[in-house]
Amino acid sequence: MSLPIIDTLVMLIADQNGGKSNQMRSIFEEFELSGKYGGYPKQNKIDHKYEVHPDIDLYLRLSSWHEKGQTYSQVKRDLRFGYSDGRRRYKVFVPAQVTPTDKLVGGEELFMRLFSDFEIRRGFAVWINPDRLGRTAFAISPEMAEFLSTRRHVSALAIDGRAAHPGAAPAKNSVNARLIADLLFRL
């Protein structure tokens, strides 16, 4: 079976308890997903597949494969699972841990490896900096710098981990969610 073409990959990178799922939930405050849970979903388990527009599918997971003790084979299976139709643009928004586990490479290497096994039109590695524990996690390795320099359709950036998300401050919009929605749906 051929692997799906991923239109846009956004990988949110921070270590365990770094605030990934809270940042990811805040995207449900944005127009494209606001009707799914009535805004920021408070529950731990949410759907993985979303029909965002008549021509866009989104695969999203809140927990990283690292946290679930999964392998790279599971990563590929999950990304295949989210794909539905070659006529629709397939968007992927997933978390990863900075540090590797005994079963899976670290987030930066995972991001780069996906480009070897999937056709990805555009990709963004997004670090939470600092993470919610105050650790500064954003630092691009020489391998990542080389990877980025040879691919004009791939970018790395950091978002402000101190910016309030709707779960922490319900009266505020998340500037991070707006940026991530722009990367996924509006560019």
Backbone hydrogen bonds in HBPLUS format (Angstrom, degrees):
<---DONOR---> <-ACCEPTOR-->    atom                        ^
c    i                          cat <-CA-CA->   ^        H-A-AA   ^      H-
h    n   atom  resd res      DA  || num        DHA   H-A  angle D-A-AA Bond
n    s   type  num  typ     dist DA aas  dist angle  dist       angle   num
A0006-ILE N   A0119-GLU O   2.79 MM 113  6.12 154.5  1.86 158.3 166.0     1
A0121-ARG N   A0006-ILE O   2.88 MM 115  6.35 158.6  1.93 162.8 170.1     2
A0007-ASP N   A0090-TYR O   2.71 MM  83  5.23 138.1  1.88 140.1 153.5     3
A0122-ARG N   A0007-ASP O   3.12 MM 115  6.21 123.4  2.45 130.1 145.6     4
A0092-VAL N   A0008-THR O   2.83 MM  84  6.20 156.5  1.88 164.4 170.9     5
A0009-LEU N   A0122-ARG O   2.94 MM 113  6.40 154.3  2.00 151.5 159.9     6
A0124-PHE N   A0009-LEU O   2.80 MM 115  6.20 151.1  1.88 158.5 168.4     7
A0010-VAL N   A0092-VAL O   2.82 MM  82  6.15 161.1  1.86 160.7 167.2     8
A0094-VAL N   A0010-VAL O   3.06 MM  84  6.56 151.8  2.14 156.0 164.7     9
A0011-MET N   A0124-PHE O   2.97 MM 113  6.37 163.0  2.00 165.8 171.4    10
A0126-VAL N   A0011-MET O   2.81 MM 115  5.93 175.4  1.81 163.5 164.5    11
A0012-LEU N   A0094-VAL O   2.83 MM  82  6.20 154.1  1.90 149.9 157.4    12
A0096-ALA N   A0012-LEU O   2.86 MM  84  6.16 141.5  2.01 158.7 155.8    13
A0013-ILE N   A0126-VAL O   2.66 MM 113  5.87 164.8  1.68 151.6 156.1    14
A0128-ILE N   A0013-ILE O   3.10 MM 115  6.35 151.1  2.19 157.1 156.3    15
A0014-ALA N   A0096-ALA O   3.14 MM  82  6.59 155.4  2.20 160.8 165.7    16
A0018-GLY N   A0015-ASP O   2.84 MM   3  5.18 122.7  2.17 148.2 144.7    17
A0132-ARG N   A0018-GLY O   3.24 MM 114  5.19 163.3  2.27 107.2 111.9    18
A0023-GLN N   A0019-GLY O   3.14 MM   4  6.29 164.1  2.16 151.6 156.0    19
A0024-MET N   A0020-LYS O   2.85 MM   4  6.10 156.6  1.91 152.9 160.6    20
A0025-ARG N   A0021-SER O   2.84 MM   4  6.00 157.6  1.89 148.3 153.4    21
A0026-SER N   A0022-ASN O   3.26 MM   4  6.44 143.1  2.40 140.5 149.1    22
A0027-ILE N   A0024-MET O   3.17 MM   3  5.75 160.8  2.21 114.3 119.8    23
A0028-PHE N   A0025-ARG O   3.04 MM   3  5.86 163.6  2.06 123.0 127.8    24
A0029-GLU N   A0026-SER O   3.07 MM   3  5.61 164.4  2.10 115.7 119.3    25
A0030-GLU N   A0027-ILE O   3.03 MM   3  5.45 158.4  2.08 110.3 117.2    26
A0033-LEU N   A0030-GLU O   3.12 MM   3  5.88 146.0  2.24 122.8 130.6    27
A0034-SER N   A0030-GLU O   2.85 MM   4  5.46 126.0  2.14 155.5 168.7    28
A0036-LYS N   A0033-LEU O   3.05 MM   3  5.65 160.0  2.09 122.1 128.1    29
A0039-GLY N   A0034-SER O   3.08 MM   5  4.77 118.8  2.47 133.7 142.4    30
A0060-LEU N   A0048-HIS O   2.77 MM  12  4.90 157.4  1.82 140.6 148.4    31
A0050-TYR N   A0058-LEU O   2.85 MM   8  5.03 149.0  1.95 148.9 155.7    32
A0058-LEU N   A0050-TYR O   2.79 MM   8  5.03 156.2  1.85 150.3 156.3    33
A0052-VAL N   A0056-ILE O   2.93 MM   4  5.44 138.5  2.11 141.5 152.6    34
A0053-HIS N   A0056-ILE O   3.45 MM   3  4.95 164.8  2.48 126.1 129.6    35
A0056-ILE N   A0053-HIS O   3.21 MM   3  4.95 167.8  2.23 104.5 108.0    36
A0089-ARG N   A0055-ASP O   2.67 MM  34  5.96 161.7  1.71 158.0 151.8    37
A0057-ASP N   A0089-ARG O   2.84 MM  32  6.18 163.4  1.87 165.6 169.7    38
A0091-LYS N   A0057-ASP O   2.82 MM  34  6.04 170.3  1.83 158.5 162.0    39
A0059-TYR N   A0091-LYS O   2.87 MM  32  6.30 153.5  1.94 150.2 157.9    40
A0093-PHE N   A0059-TYR O   2.89 MM  34  6.25 165.2  1.91 168.8 173.5    41
A0068-LYS N   A0064-SER O   3.32 MM   4  6.64 140.2  2.49 140.2 150.6    42
A0070-GLN N   A0065-TRP O   2.96 MM   5  5.16 168.6  1.97 158.2 155.4    43
A0069-GLY N   A0066-HIS O   3.06 MM   3  5.23 162.7  2.09 108.5 113.4    44
A0074-GLN N   A0071-THR O   3.10 MM   3  5.34 124.0  2.43 100.5 113.6    45
A0075-VAL N   A0071-THR O   3.18 MM   4  6.61 150.6  2.27 144.0 152.5    46
A0076-LYS N   A0072-TYR O   3.05 MM   4  6.38 163.7  2.08 154.6 156.5    47
A0077-ARG N   A0073-SER O   3.01 MM   4  6.28 158.0  2.06 145.7 152.1    48
A0078-ASP N   A0074-GLN O   2.86 MM   4  6.05 166.7  1.88 155.3 158.4    49
A0079-LEU N   A0075-VAL O   3.01 MM   4  6.28 160.3  2.05 153.3 158.6    50
A0080-ARG N   A0076-LYS O   3.00 MM   4  6.21 147.8  2.10 145.9 154.5    51
A0081-PHE N   A0077-ARG O   2.91 MM   4  6.16 152.3  1.99 148.9 157.2    52
A0082-GLY N   A0078-ASP O   3.22 MM   4  6.56 145.1  2.35 148.2 155.1    53
A0083-TYR N   A0080-ARG O   3.15 MM   3  5.44 148.8  2.25 108.1 117.1    54
A0088-ARG N   A0085-ASP O   2.98 MM   3  5.54 165.6  2.00 120.4 125.0    55
A0107-GLY N   A0097-GLN O   2.62 MM  10  5.16 140.0  1.77 152.5 161.7    56
A0101-THR N   A0104-LEU O   2.86 MM   3  5.22 161.9  1.89 156.6 162.2    57
A0110-LEU N   A0106-GLY O   2.84 MM   4  6.01 157.0  1.89 157.5 165.2    58
A0111-PHE N   A0107-GLY O   2.88 MM   4  6.03 161.3  1.91 150.8 154.9    59
A0112-MET N   A0108-GLU O   3.15 MM   4  6.48 163.9  2.18 149.1 152.4    60
A0113-ARG N   A0109-GLU O   2.85 MM   4  6.00 157.8  1.90 149.3 156.1    61
A0114-LEU N   A0110-LEU O   3.07 MM   4  6.27 151.4  2.15 152.3 157.8    62
A0115-PHE N   A0112-MET O   3.15 MM   3  5.57 137.8  2.34 106.2 116.7    63
A0116-SER N   A0113-ARG O   2.91 MM   3  5.31 150.7  2.00 110.8 120.1    64
A0117-ASP N   A0114-LEU O   3.19 MM   3  5.22 130.9  2.45  96.0 108.4    65
A0118-PHE N   A0114-LEU O   2.88 MM   4  5.81 132.4  2.11 152.5 162.3    66
A0123-GLY N   A0153-HIS O   3.02 MM  30  6.53 158.5  2.07 151.7 157.3    67
A0155-SER N   A0123-GLY O   2.92 MM  32  6.36 153.7  1.99 148.7 156.7    68
A0125-ALA N   A0155-SER O   2.91 MM  30  6.36 161.0  1.95 154.5 158.2    69
A0157-LEU N   A0125-ALA O   2.96 MM  32  6.44 154.8  2.02 162.4 167.3    70
A0127-TRP N   A0157-LEU O   2.88 MM  30  6.32 160.4  1.91 153.7 156.3    71
A0159-ILE N   A0127-TRP O   2.84 MM  32  6.28 157.5  1.89 168.5 176.0    72
A0129-ASN N   A0159-ILE O   3.00 MM  30  6.00 169.9  2.01 172.0 173.2    73
A0161-GLY N   A0129-ASN O   3.22 MM  32  5.08 167.4  2.24 103.5 107.1    74
A0131-ASP N   A0135-ARG O   2.82 MM   4  5.43 157.0  1.87 157.0 156.1    75
A0134-GLY N   A0131-ASP O   2.78 MM   3  5.35 160.7  1.82 124.9 128.0    76
A0145-ALA N   A0141-SER O   2.94 MM   4  6.23 161.1  1.97 155.0 160.6    77
A0146-GLU N   A0142-PRO O   2.98 MM   4  6.17 156.4  2.03 144.3 150.1    78
A0147-PHE N   A0143-GLU O   2.92 MM   4  6.12 159.0  1.96 144.8 151.2    79
A0148-LEU N   A0144-MET O   2.85 MM   4  6.07 163.7  1.87 155.7 159.1    80
A0149-SER N   A0145-ALA O   2.98 MM   4  6.12 151.1  2.06 142.7 150.8    81
A0150-THR N   A0147-PHE O   3.34 MM   3  5.58 146.6  2.46 101.4 110.2    82
A0151-ARG N   A0148-LEU O   3.21 MM   3  5.29 165.2  2.24 107.4 111.8    83
A0163-ALA N   A0160-ASP O   3.17 MM   3  5.57 161.5  2.20 111.2 116.8    84
A0168-ALA N   A0165-HIS O   2.90 MM   3  5.52 135.3  2.10 119.8 131.2    85
A0169-ALA N   A0165-HIS O   2.92 MM   4  6.03 155.9  1.98 155.0 161.9    86
A0172-LYS N   A0169-ALA O   2.86 MM   3  5.65 169.5  1.87 134.7 138.1    87
A0178-ARG N   A0174-SER O   3.19 MM   4  6.51 156.7  2.25 146.6 152.2    88
A0179-LEU N   A0175-VAL O   3.15 MM   4  6.40 158.5  2.20 144.9 149.8    89
A0180-ILE N   A0176-ASN O   2.92 MM   4  6.20 167.8  1.94 156.5 159.4    90
A0181-ALA N   A0177-ALA O   2.82 MM   4  5.97 162.2  1.86 151.8 157.0    91
A0182-ASP N   A0178-ARG O   2.92 MM   4  6.14 150.6  2.01 142.6 151.1    92
A0183-LEU N   A0179-LEU O   2.94 MM   4  6.29 155.3  2.00 150.7 157.3    93
A0184-LEU N   A0180-ILE O   2.90 MM   4  6.15 159.3  1.94 152.0 157.5    94
A0185-PHE N   A0181-ALA O   2.77 MM   4  5.63 169.8  1.78 154.0 157.7    95
A0186-ARG N   A0182-ASP O   3.08 MM   4  4.59 141.0  2.24 113.5 124.2    96
